């Protein structure tokens, strides 16, 4: 067998790796009006060894939601970077993962969220009762109702924000376990969750009834971690 004139896989070989027929794969390459599932697109991305950015672009072009979007766990070095970034911020700051478990927080944030972020944490898995989870705090900790100004309005909004953010992975085991547990343990969360409202997470003023400093408010700003859009850094600016 002679050497190939050009490097890379032949179209037929890519199709075989994807589990697709050569004809079907050819139509995909030619951008014909064919119906392709997210799973088939994922197979194409894997066969072509696309980078994270290339994979995201492929799904964007196809108008499909990547089933593995954000699924990879945060590498240890990235977790350390998130912790370092939060510690370097002078303003109150904390980082949340997909389940809104708190990955890191600084002393300024702990001073605001007394009884929560300043309390010892217990490792219990994503969204578990032993972790520092923002949703569990808001709906299951009586201190949150005292601390957060206009608690009812904020509670309604955070549920809609969470549903919008995790819409791509509502069936992920940790997310499902969290929402199921909250529906059992909090009638308020259950009622709000059943409404299926979705809103985009946004900034704005966040007010607190601090036990020592009185009424204080901040402008909330949120940034997302490059390559892990389900990880976000939240800062409260005076």
ABEGO torsion letter per residue (X at the ends): XBBBABBEBBAAAAAAAAGBBAAAAAAAAAGBBBBBBAAAAAAAAAAAGBBAAAAAAAAAAAGBBBAABGABBBBAAAAAAAAAAAAABABBBBBBBAAGBBABBBAAAAAABBGAAABBBBBAEBGBAABBBAAAAAAABAAAAAABBGAAAAAAAAAAAAAAAAAAAAABAAAAAAAAAAAAABAAAAAAAAAGBBBBBBBEBBBBBBAAAEBBBBBBBBBBBBGBAABBBBBBBX
